[in-house]
Structures are given as C-alpha cells and as structure tokens.
Amino acid sequence: MIRHWELNAFVLLPFGNASTKTAAKTGRQQPWTGGTSGLNCSFEPTVFALSPPTALASYPGCGSTVTRLLIELATSRWTGSIYGDKSLYNNEPHAFRGEMTTKSVIAVKTHYPSVGRGNILNTLNRSVLIVRDPHRALPSFGNWRFGKMHGSQHEMQAPEAWWETYRDKNFRGKFAQWVRQVVFWVGTHDRANRFTVVYEDLVDPGRALEALGRLASFLGVNTTEDTLKCAWAEAMRKNRTGIKRRTKYVPKFTPSQECFMTAELSKLEETLAGETEILLALRGYKRNVTDCAALAMVNTSDTGFGSTYLVG
C-alpha cells in the first residue's frame, strides 16, 4: 500500500508505517537511514512538464546536478538548463534529456548571475535557490574548471597543488560570487514564489525526505513517502556511479581565508534576517578559527564587495 505523507509545521509525517508505530510507543520519530527494504521501487518514464518552469538557481558547485536528479526521479518530470551541456544530456547512468531546452520542463538550471545570461528571468516567475557550504562549493567549481580543461567536467578532482594555487588566486572573487548568488535570488522573487533548499539537507537521509518532499510540493507535484525514499536511494546510487567525482583529498582553506569567510557570513546573516532556513545553514558553514584579529583579515576595505549586502 502506498502511504501518503503530509507536512505539518515542516515535519514529515508518514501514515501507518513501522516508524510511526515505533514513535507512538517511544514518543519520538525513528529517523530513516536511506534504505529501501520492503519498498517496491519503480519509476515512471520522465516526461515533459505541463506547468510553467521554475528557475533552479545555484552558485556553480552547489549540487544542481544532484538536485536535478532528485527532482526527476521524485516527480517524473524533465528538468532543463540554459547551458545545453551535452555531457549531461548523454550522461550515464542518468541522461538529462531536458538539458537542451528551457521549455516544457519542471525546472531550469541557471547559475546566473555568477555564470550565464539573465534573459531567462523574463520568463520565469518562481525560483528554487540551492544553498551549499562554500567550503564545498568553491572547490567543486574549481574541479569543474579543471575538468573542463581536461575533457571531463563532472568527474575529475583537480590535483591538490592545482587547487591551492587556484584557491589563493581566486578566493576573494569566487566567494564574492557565492554571496552575490544568494543575495540576488533572495531579492528576485518574494517568499511565496521562492523556495530555498539546503544541499546538505538533500543528501542527508535524516533530513532528505522533508527537504525533497517540500521541494516537490513547491514544484506542484504531489508524491508519496515511498516515492521519495525510492527516488533518494536511486539518486544516491546514480550519483555514486555516474555523477559524483572521485576524491583523493579534502580541499582546505588557510586560517586567514577561514576568518574572512566567517566574518562575511556573519554580515550576510544580518542582511538576510528573517530567511530562517538560509540563516540556519549559514551558521553551520562557519568555522571556529582562533586569532582572527591577529591575522588581520576582518577588514571591510579588503573584501572586494563591501561590508554590507543589499537585497533586491
């Protein structure tokens, strides 16, 4: 039997399954760990969407490909892109067949204003903003740049020495782009027409069902808890086998760069007061670094984009 779910104060509530019965006895919900035992997972063919598309906006490296994979598996609707990336159109094990169009798809990938043109804004009245930890997003974008130079945009991790040189040369500018991306899209659509999804929530089985369920609902698709579980498990499997880069090291930032990011994230919190989900994510992105004052990095005249941010 397919069990439907509902959102009640942003808590995912399944009906009549084992975790609900356990919760009734113990007083707390048992977290889902990502398994599909007992589920009959099958997927409808992905088709064109009938409703107007929604912008799927993110800074490069924030997980737009994985998010698109989750959307397509959970909704059975194609996602599109303003970039027309043939490597994604022909990707295995999941080909993004809507990649070459911005019409008749459920969502359209865009990295504007960081990368690409903004003319798509004239036709999209709603948006999903993907937010990811800049400690992961900036290296991921660097890997994409390195991979593009070597013919494999979505699979290669740059050598550590290359990353460190790229990081030190581009850190201020790329972090400024990351900030602008968030501020721009928060100011582009009001809350009724904008949904924020935190990438870290989408890939954590303990939080993924709620995040993916709310995302699908915002995109106008009613789904079920079983569908969400199957979609998530399948997306993570395909991500491991065909999308995710094979990593040999964890990219790091210097202490002074960490101090800079922490200070600028605090400023961004002030600008985005009231944006609860983004604020929670920003607080988790900060790092505890000692002696920031001694490193003399908290200097608004050296930020490259000023000490305050304006929405809209």
C-alpha positions as CSV (number, residue, x, y, z in Angstrom):
1,M,0.0,0.0,0.0
2,I,1.4,3.4,-0.9
3,R,1.4,5.6,2.2
4,H,0.9,9.3,1.7
5,W,2.7,11.9,3.7
6,E,1.8,15.4,4.8
7,L,3.8,18.4,6.0
8,N,2.9,19.6,9.4
9,A,5.0,22.5,10.7
10,F,7.7,21.4,8.4
11,V,7.8,17.9,9.9
12,L,7.3,14.9,7.6
13,L,4.6,12.6,8.9
14,P,4.2,9.2,7.4
15,F,1.0,7.3,7.9
16,G,0.8,3.8,9.2
17,N,4.3,2.6,8.8
18,A,6.7,1.0,11.2
19,S,8.4,4.2,12.2
20,T,5.0,5.8,13.1
21,K,4.1,2.8,15.3
22,T,7.5,3.0,17.0
23,A,7.0,6.7,17.5
24,A,3.7,6.0,19.2
25,K,5.4,3.7,21.7
26,T,8.6,5.7,22.3
27,G,7.3,9.3,21.8
28,R,9.8,10.1,19.1
29,Q,10.1,9.5,15.4
30,Q,12.7,7.0,14.2
31,P,14.9,8.5,11.6
32,W,15.1,7.0,8.1
33,T,18.6,5.8,7.2
34,G,18.3,5.7,3.5
35,G,17.3,2.0,2.9
36,T,14.5,0.7,0.6
37,S,13.8,-2.6,2.3
38,G,10.2,-3.5,1.9
39,L,9.6,-1.0,-0.9
40,N,8.6,-1.8,-4.4
41,C,10.8,0.9,-6.2
42,S,9.9,1.5,-9.8
43,F,9.9,4.8,-11.7
44,E,7.6,6.3,-14.3
45,P,9.2,7.4,-17.5
46,T,10.4,11.0,-17.2
47,V,8.2,13.3,-19.4
48,F,7.8,17.0,-20.3
49,A,6.1,19.2,-17.7
50,L,2.8,21.0,-18.5
51,S,3.2,23.8,-16.0
52,P,5.5,26.8,-16.5
53,P,9.1,26.1,-15.4
54,T,10.7,27.3,-12.3
55,A,14.3,28.6,-12.1
56,L,16.7,26.2,-10.4
57,A,19.3,28.7,-9.3
58,S,22.6,28.0,-7.6
59,Y,26.3,29.0,-7.5
60,P,28.4,26.6,-9.6
61,G,29.4,23.6,-7.4
62,C,26.3,23.8,-5.1
63,G,24.9,20.5,-6.3
64,S,22.5,21.4,-9.1
65,T,23.1,18.2,-10.9
66,V,22.2,16.0,-7.9
67,T,19.2,18.2,-7.2
68,R,18.0,17.8,-10.7
69,L,18.5,14.1,-10.4
70,L,16.4,14.0,-7.3
71,I,13.7,16.2,-8.9
72,E,13.4,14.0,-12.0
73,L,13.2,10.8,-10.0
74,A,10.7,12.1,-7.5
75,T,8.4,13.9,-10.0
76,S,8.9,12.0,-13.3
77,R,9.4,15.4,-15.0
78,W,12.3,16.6,-17.0
79,T,14.5,19.5,-15.8
80,G,16.1,21.8,-18.3
81,S,19.1,24.2,-18.4
82,I,20.2,27.4,-20.0
83,Y,23.6,25.9,-20.8
84,G,22.9,22.9,-23.0
85,D,25.6,20.7,-21.6
86,K,25.9,17.7,-23.9
87,S,27.8,15.7,-21.3
88,L,24.8,15.8,-19.0
89,Y,22.4,15.2,-21.9
90,N,24.2,11.9,-22.7
91,N,25.2,11.2,-19.1
92,E,25.1,7.6,-17.8
93,P,23.6,6.2,-15.8
94,H,21.1,9.1,-15.9
95,A,20.7,11.1,-19.1
96,F,19.2,14.6,-18.5
97,R,17.1,14.7,-21.7
98,G,15.7,18.1,-20.9
99,E,19.2,19.6,-20.8
100,M,19.0,21.3,-24.2
101,T,15.8,23.2,-23.5
102,T,14.2,25.8,-21.2
103,K,10.6,25.0,-22.2
104,S,8.1,22.3,-21.0
105,V,10.4,21.3,-18.2
106,I,9.7,21.5,-14.5
107,A,12.8,23.5,-13.6
108,V,15.5,25.3,-15.5
109,K,19.1,25.2,-14.2
110,T,20.9,28.6,-14.0
111,H,24.0,29.9,-12.3
112,Y,23.1,33.5,-13.2
113,P,24.4,36.0,-12.1
114,S,27.7,34.1,-11.5
115,V,27.7,32.4,-14.9
116,G,25.5,32.8,-17.9
117,R,23.0,35.3,-19.2
118,G,20.0,36.7,-17.2
119,N,17.4,36.8,-20.1
120,I,15.8,33.7,-18.7
121,L,14.4,35.8,-15.8
122,N,11.9,37.4,-18.2
123,T,10.1,34.1,-18.5
124,L,10.5,32.6,-15.0
125,N,8.3,33.9,-12.2
126,R,9.3,31.4,-9.5
127,S,12.6,30.1,-8.3
128,V,14.3,27.4,-6.2
129,L,17.6,28.5,-4.7
130,I,20.1,25.8,-3.8
131,V,22.5,26.8,-1.0
132,R,25.6,24.8,-0.2
133,D,28.5,25.3,2.1
134,P,31.1,27.5,0.4
135,H,33.8,25.2,1.8
136,R,32.5,22.6,-0.6
137,A,31.0,24.7,-3.4
138,L,34.2,26.7,-4.2
139,P,36.4,23.6,-4.6
140,S,33.7,21.9,-6.6
141,F,33.6,24.8,-9.0
142,G,37.4,24.7,-9.2
143,N,37.2,21.0,-10.0
144,W,34.7,21.8,-12.8
145,R,37.1,24.4,-14.2
146,F,40.0,21.9,-14.1
147,G,37.9,19.2,-15.6
148,K,36.7,21.4,-18.5
149,M,40.3,22.0,-19.4
150,H,40.9,18.2,-19.4
151,G,37.7,17.0,-21.1
152,S,35.8,15.7,-18.0
153,Q,33.8,18.4,-16.4
154,H,31.8,16.4,-13.9
155,E,34.2,13.5,-12.9
156,M,37.7,14.8,-12.1
157,Q,39.1,16.3,-8.9
158,A,41.9,18.8,-9.5
159,P,45.3,17.9,-8.1
160,E,45.8,19.4,-4.6
161,A,48.6,21.6,-5.7
162,W,46.4,23.0,-8.6
163,W,43.6,23.6,-6.2
164,E,45.7,25.5,-3.7
165,T,47.1,27.8,-6.5
166,Y,43.6,28.3,-7.9
167,R,42.2,29.0,-4.4
168,D,44.7,31.6,-3.5
169,K,44.4,33.4,-6.8
170,N,40.6,33.4,-6.9
171,F,39.4,33.1,-3.3
172,R,38.0,36.6,-2.8
173,G,36.4,36.8,-6.2
174,K,34.7,33.4,-6.1
175,F,33.5,33.8,-2.5
176,A,32.0,37.2,-3.5
177,Q,30.2,35.4,-6.4
178,W,28.8,32.9,-3.9
179,V,27.5,35.6,-1.7
180,R,26.0,37.6,-4.6
181,Q,24.3,34.5,-5.9
182,V,22.4,34.1,-2.6
183,V,21.5,37.8,-2.3
184,F,20.4,38.1,-5.9
185,W,17.9,35.3,-5.8
186,V,16.6,36.2,-2.4
187,G,15.8,39.6,-3.9
188,T,14.4,38.4,-7.2
189,H,11.2,36.6,-6.0
190,D,9.1,37.1,-2.9
191,R,8.8,34.2,-0.4
192,A,5.6,33.0,-1.9
193,N,7.4,32.4,-5.2
194,R,10.8,31.3,-4.0
195,F,11.9,28.1,-2.2
196,T,15.3,27.6,-0.6
197,V,16.7,24.1,-0.4
198,V,19.9,23.4,1.5
199,Y,22.1,20.9,-0.3
200,E,23.3,19.3,2.9
201,D,19.7,18.5,3.8
202,L,19.1,16.9,0.4
203,V,22.0,14.4,0.7
204,D,21.4,13.5,4.4
205,P,18.9,10.7,4.8
206,G,17.8,12.0,8.1
207,R,16.7,15.3,6.5
208,A,16.2,14.4,2.9
209,L,12.6,13.2,2.9
210,E,11.3,16.5,4.3
211,A,13.5,18.6,2.1
212,L,12.7,16.7,-1.1
213,G,9.0,16.4,-0.2
214,R,8.7,20.2,0.3
215,L,10.7,20.8,-2.9
216,A,8.4,18.6,-5.0
217,S,5.3,20.2,-3.4
218,F,6.7,23.7,-4.3
219,L,7.1,22.5,-7.9
220,G,3.5,21.4,-8.0
221,V,3.9,17.7,-7.7
222,N,2.1,15.5,-5.1
223,T,4.2,12.5,-4.2
224,T,4.3,9.8,-1.5
225,E,6.8,8.9,1.2
226,D,7.6,5.6,-0.6
227,T,8.3,7.5,-3.8
228,L,10.6,10.0,-2.0
229,K,12.5,7.1,-0.4
230,C,12.9,5.3,-3.7
231,A,13.9,8.5,-5.5
232,W,16.5,9.4,-2.9
233,A,18.1,5.9,-2.8
234,E,18.2,5.7,-6.6
235,A,19.6,9.2,-6.9
236,M,22.4,8.5,-4.4
237,R,23.2,5.3,-6.3
238,K,23.4,7.0,-9.6
239,N,25.3,9.9,-8.1
240,R,28.0,7.4,-6.8
241,T,28.3,5.6,-10.1
242,G,27.9,8.3,-12.7
243,I,28.0,11.9,-11.4
244,K,30.0,12.2,-8.2
245,R,33.7,13.0,-8.5
246,R,36.2,10.5,-7.1
247,T,38.1,12.4,-4.5
248,K,41.6,11.8,-3.2
249,Y,41.8,14.6,-0.7
250,V,39.6,17.1,1.2
251,P,40.2,20.7,-0.1
252,K,41.2,23.1,2.7
253,F,41.4,26.8,3.2
254,T,44.0,28.8,5.0
255,P,43.3,30.2,8.5
256,S,43.1,33.7,7.2
257,Q,40.6,32.6,4.5
258,E,38.5,30.9,7.1
259,C,38.5,34.0,9.2
260,F,37.4,36.0,6.2
261,M,34.6,33.7,5.4
262,T,33.3,33.6,8.9
263,A,33.2,37.4,9.2
264,E,31.5,37.8,5.8
265,L,28.9,35.0,6.6
266,S,28.1,37.0,9.8
267,K,27.4,40.1,7.7
268,L,25.3,38.1,5.3
269,E,23.2,36.8,8.3
270,E,22.4,40.4,9.1
271,T,21.3,41.1,5.6
272,L,19.1,38.0,5.4
273,A,17.3,38.4,8.7
274,G,14.1,36.5,8.5
275,E,15.3,34.0,6.0
276,T,15.2,31.2,8.6
277,E,16.4,28.2,6.5
278,I,19.3,30.2,5.0
279,L,20.3,31.6,8.3
280,L,20.5,28.1,9.9
281,A,22.7,26.9,7.0
282,L,25.0,30.0,7.2
283,R,25.6,29.4,10.9
284,G,26.6,25.8,10.2
285,Y,29.0,27.0,7.5
286,K,31.1,29.0,9.9
287,R,34.4,27.6,11.3
288,N,35.9,28.2,14.7
289,V,39.2,29.8,14.0
290,T,41.4,31.3,16.7
291,D,43.4,34.5,16.5
292,C,41.4,36.0,13.6
293,A,42.2,39.5,14.9
294,A,45.9,38.7,14.8
295,L,45.6,37.5,11.2
296,A,44.2,41.0,10.4
297,M,41.6,39.6,7.9
298,V,38.4,41.2,9.3
299,N,38.9,44.3,7.2
300,T,35.9,45.6,5.3
301,S,38.1,47.7,3.0
302,D,39.6,44.5,1.6
303,T,36.5,42.3,1.0
304,G,36.3,43.0,-2.7
305,F,32.5,43.5,-2.4
306,G,32.0,45.8,0.6
307,S,30.9,45.3,4.1
308,T,27.1,45.2,3.6
309,Y,24.8,43.5,1.1
310,L,21.7,44.8,-0.4
311,V,18.7,42.5,-1.3
312,G,16.8,43.4,-4.4
